């Protein structure tokens, strides 16, 4: 299920306009649900940064940098590296932002 959540009528109206425009462009019905925001529930720890968790070497470094599970889950660097490992972004782009992430990859092969 795909969904977009709104906090107020202004957001809902903007979402409705965007979905109508996209539906018109693609000439198809948009199935995304538009729902009022009612809170957020964080997924279980083992779901967080799943792809990154598959790399023992990187996880060892991230655990050294962020010893608590909460800090790891909230880490921007962990989120970005997880995305790269999942195939979102490329090596050249990663090289441009690696210094800003404070990431354990710096200094490893190719960086």
Secondary structure, 3 states (H helix, E strand, C coil): CCEEEECCHHHHHHHHHHHHHHHHHHCCCCCCEEEECCCCCCCCHHHCCHHHHCCHHHHHHHHHHCCCHHHHHHCHHHHHHHHHHCCCCCHHHHHHHHHHHCCCCCCCCCC
